[in-house]
Amino acid sequence: MESLSNYLLISSILFSLGLFGVVTRRNGVAVLMGVELILNAANLNFLAFARFGGMNMSGHVYALFVIVLAAAEAAVALAIIINIFNNFNTINIDDVSELKQ
């Protein structure tokens, strides 16, 4: 039996795991995966509200835009992480304090 609350529960779990990954991880790739989990939780919300709110296509269009945004964000973030690794020989975010200068 499907209901909106089931989708929202799964979405809140995904969002919580993503937020936990962003806050606690020091590895740049792990932080990027946490951001992707947060974006997937937003996609699930868009699609659930589109399905249970009248089956309009606006939720699907927003989810498509979020997927495109996530792909662009992943490409730019991975390029930054590779550049950090080439300059500092680490992908640990806390070790890269020289970028502030």
Backbone as CSV, one residue per row, in Angstrom:
resi,resn,N_x,N_y,N_z,CA_x,CA_y,CA_z,C_x,C_y,C_z
1,MET,0.837,-1.176,0.000,0.000,0.000,0.000,0.881,1.238,0.000
2,GLU,0.735,2.037,-1.017,1.557,3.231,-1.152,0.838,4.428,-0.563
3,SER,1.612,5.268,0.105,1.067,6.521,0.597,2.171,7.570,0.560
4,LEU,1.759,8.802,0.654,2.720,9.907,0.611,3.665,9.856,1.798
5,SER,3.172,9.420,2.941,4.022,9.390,4.136,5.172,8.394,3.988
6,ASN,4.974,7.304,3.261,6.069,6.353,3.034,7.185,7.001,2.220
7,TYR,6.795,7.728,1.169,7.794,8.411,0.347,8.518,9.490,1.144
8,LEU,7.769,10.223,1.949,8.393,11.285,2.744,9.318,10.714,3.817
9,LEU,8.981,9.562,4.362,9.852,8.917,5.346,11.167,8.483,4.704
10,ILE,11.087,7.857,3.541,12.306,7.442,2.838,13.133,8.660,2.440
11,SER,12.455,9.721,2.006,13.157,10.941,1.622,13.847,11.585,2.821
12,SER,13.185,11.590,3.959,13.821,12.186,5.148,15.008,11.349,5.612
13,ILE,14.930,10.038,5.458,16.074,9.181,5.807,17.245,9.468,4.869
14,LEU,16.965,9.569,3.565,18.025,9.896,2.608,18.650,11.257,2.908
15,PHE,17.801,12.247,3.201,18.305,13.581,3.512,19.162,13.565,4.769
16,SER,18.723,12.847,5.796,19.486,12.772,7.044,20.836,12.092,6.841
17,LEU,20.847,11.012,6.066,22.115,10.335,5.784,23.048,11.230,4.977
18,GLY,22.494,11.960,4.011,23.311,12.875,3.228,23.869,14.003,4.068
19,LEU,23.043,14.574,4.928,23.508,15.654,5.802,24.566,15.146,6.773
20,PHE,24.365,13.950,7.306,25.366,13.341,8.184,26.687,13.139,7.442
21,GLY,26.605,12.697,6.188,27.818,12.490,5.398,28.542,13.790,5.084
22,VAL,27.802,14.852,4.830,28.428,16.140,4.527,29.095,16.720,5.772
23,VAL,28.434,16.599,6.920,28.941,17.225,8.139,30.110,16.456,8.738
24,THR,30.070,15.136,8.695,31.073,14.356,9.418,32.269,13.919,8.581
25,ARG,32.138,13.847,7.288,33.229,13.330,6.459,34.269,14.402,6.183
26,ARG,35.497,13.967,6.033,36.584,14.869,5.695,37.115,14.619,4.295
27,ASN,36.735,13.519,3.729,37.151,13.166,2.378,36.252,13.909,1.383
28,GLY,36.857,14.523,0.380,36.102,15.314,-0.577,35.102,14.500,-1.368
29,VAL,35.444,13.281,-1.721,34.543,12.426,-2.484,33.361,12.000,-1.608
30,ALA,33.589,11.719,-0.340,32.505,11.336,0.565,31.540,12.496,0.788
31,VAL,32.062,13.709,0.867,31.205,14.886,0.992,30.356,15.046,-0.263
32,LEU,30.958,14.806,-1.411,30.229,14.883,-2.673,29.110,13.838,-2.728
33,MET,29.352,12.646,-2.222,28.313,11.625,-2.187,27.186,12.017,-1.237
34,GLY,27.515,12.696,-0.140,26.480,13.186,0.765,25.594,14.228,0.099
35,VAL,26.192,15.111,-0.682,25.414,16.111,-1.413,24.503,15.430,-2.429
36,GLU,25.001,14.393,-3.065,24.175,13.657,-4.022,22.986,12.984,-3.328
37,LEU,23.179,12.478,-2.120,22.061,11.895,-1.377,21.017,12.952,-1.043
38,ILE,21.460,14.150,-0.691,20.524,15.231,-0.399,19.723,15.594,-1.648
39,LEU,20.387,15.664,-2.793,19.681,15.978,-4.031,18.704,14.865,-4.426
40,ASN,19.068,13.611,-4.161,18.153,12.503,-4.435,16.929,12.551,-3.516
41,ALA,17.111,12.991,-2.281,15.968,13.152,-1.380,15.030,14.226,-1.907
42,ALA,15.572,15.313,-2.443,14.734,16.354,-3.029,13.991,15.819,-4.250
43,ASN,14.658,15.027,-5.071,13.998,14.417,-6.235,12.838,13.523,-5.815
44,LEU,13.054,12.745,-4.795,11.998,11.859,-4.321,10.803,12.660,-3.822
45,ASN,11.061,13.783,-3.147,9.961,14.646,-2.717,9.207,15.220,-3.899
46,PHE,9.922,15.708,-4.906,9.266,16.271,-6.089,8.360,15.240,-6.753
47,LEU,8.873,14.035,-6.927,8.097,13.001,-7.607,6.927,12.503,-6.767
48,ALA,7.119,12.412,-5.461,6.023,11.964,-4.599,4.897,12.990,-4.579
49,PHE,5.251,14.266,-4.477,4.200,15.284,-4.470,3.543,15.416,-5.840
50,ALA,4.277,15.150,-6.894,3.664,15.163,-8.223,2.681,14.004,-8.372
51,ARG,3.031,12.854,-7.827,2.147,11.689,-7.960,0.892,11.827,-7.108
52,PHE,1.062,12.229,-5.862,-0.086,12.289,-4.958,-0.776,13.646,-4.977
53,GLY,-0.270,14.592,-5.746,-0.872,15.905,-5.810,-1.590,16.186,-7.105
54,GLY,-1.947,15.180,-7.866,-2.723,15.405,-9.062,-2.064,14.927,-10.341
55,MET,-0.931,14.228,-10.239,-0.251,13.647,-11.404,0.142,14.679,-12.462
56,ASN,0.500,15.862,-12.048,0.979,16.841,-13.020,2.461,16.615,-13.305
57,MET,2.926,17.175,-14.392,4.301,16.926,-14.839,5.322,17.880,-14.225
58,SER,4.890,18.837,-13.429,5.842,19.815,-12.893,6.864,19.155,-11.964
59,GLY,6.450,18.168,-11.185,7.391,17.465,-10.318,8.439,16.716,-11.106
60,HIS,8.045,16.140,-12.226,8.983,15.414,-13.077,9.971,16.374,-13.738
61,VAL,9.489,17.530,-14.131,10.375,18.530,-14.754,11.380,19.032,-13.734
62,TYR,10.926,19.326,-12.507,11.853,19.764,-11.467,12.882,18.677,-11.144
63,ALA,12.445,17.433,-11.095,13.372,16.329,-10.826,14.410,16.210,-11.942
64,LEU,13.988,16.426,-13.175,14.935,16.394,-14.293,15.961,17.514,-14.168
65,PHE,15.518,18.703,-13.773,16.452,19.808,-13.571,17.432,19.512,-12.434
66,VAL,16.962,18.865,-11.374,17.848,18.517,-10.266,18.876,17.481,-10.704
67,ILE,18.472,16.540,-11.552,19.414,15.542,-12.059,20.492,16.208,-12.908
68,VAL,20.086,17.152,-13.765,21.063,17.884,-14.586,21.986,18.698,-13.692
69,LEU,21.418,19.350,-12.669,22.232,20.118,-11.724,23.215,19.219,-10.982
70,ALA,22.780,18.037,-10.590,23.659,17.103,-9.880,24.801,16.631,-10.767
71,ALA,24.524,16.405,-12.040,25.585,15.983,-12.958,26.619,17.093,-13.146
72,ALA,26.146,18.316,-13.308,27.076,19.436,-13.460,27.858,19.674,-12.179
73,GLU,27.189,19.564,-11.044,27.863,19.755,-9.754,28.915,18.677,-9.525
74,ALA,28.613,17.447,-9.894,29.579,16.364,-9.723,30.797,16.571,-10.612
75,ALA,30.589,17.030,-11.834,31.724,17.251,-12.739,32.625,18.366,-12.221
76,VAL,32.032,19.461,-11.774,32.838,20.588,-11.271,33.517,20.213,-9.965
77,ALA,32.794,19.554,-9.069,33.383,19.182,-7.785,34.514,18.168,-7.956
78,LEU,34.342,17.210,-8.843,35.431,16.255,-9.065,36.650,16.926,-9.686
79,ALA,36.432,17.904,-10.560,37.564,18.647,-11.116,38.293,19.413,-10.024
80,ILE,37.560,20.007,-9.104,38.190,20.722,-7.988,38.949,19.753,-7.094
81,ILE,38.360,18.578,-6.815,39.029,17.596,-5.961,40.303,17.080,-6.627
82,ILE,40.269,16.849,-7.923,41.474,16.408,-8.635,42.547,17.493,-8.593
83,ASN,42.151,18.754,-8.747,43.113,19.857,-8.673,43.713,19.969,-7.273
84,ILE,42.906,19.786,-6.247,43.413,19.802,-4.873,44.389,18.656,-4.661
85,PHE,44.070,17.472,-5.185,44.981,16.341,-5.032,46.301,16.590,-5.757
86,ASN,46.245,17.199,-6.937,47.484,17.482,-7.665,48.357,18.498,-6.938
87,ASN,47.745,19.469,-6.255,48.518,20.509,-5.575,48.959,20.119,-4.176
88,PHE,48.135,19.360,-3.438,48.418,19.084,-2.033,48.624,17.608,-1.713
89,ASN,48.462,16.716,-2.671,48.599,15.271,-2.495,47.684,14.701,-1.419
90,THR,46.509,15.286,-1.265,45.497,14.788,-0.341,44.129,15.243,-0.825
91,ILE,43.106,14.454,-0.467,41.743,14.908,-0.743,41.003,15.164,0.568
92,ASN,41.736,15.222,1.660,41.172,15.557,2.955,40.893,17.055,2.984
93,ILE,39.666,17.408,3.227,39.262,18.813,3.160,39.909,19.642,4.258
94,ASP,40.109,19.066,5.440,40.693,19.815,6.551,42.168,20.118,6.338
95,ASP,42.875,19.307,5.564,44.298,19.516,5.336,44.576,20.615,4.327
96,VAL,43.571,21.088,3.646,43.770,22.059,2.579,43.420,23.455,3.114
97,SER,44.168,23.906,4.087,43.907,25.233,4.657,44.699,26.326,3.949
98,GLU,45.629,25.956,3.067,46.422,26.944,2.353,45.622,27.644,1.268
99,LEU,44.453,27.144,0.930,43.632,27.779,-0.100,43.030,29.092,0.376
100,LYS,43.029,29.325,1.694,42.475,30.562,2.233,43.324,31.768,1.898
101,GLN,44.582,31.557,1.618,45.489,32.686,1.384,45.432,33.159,-0.035
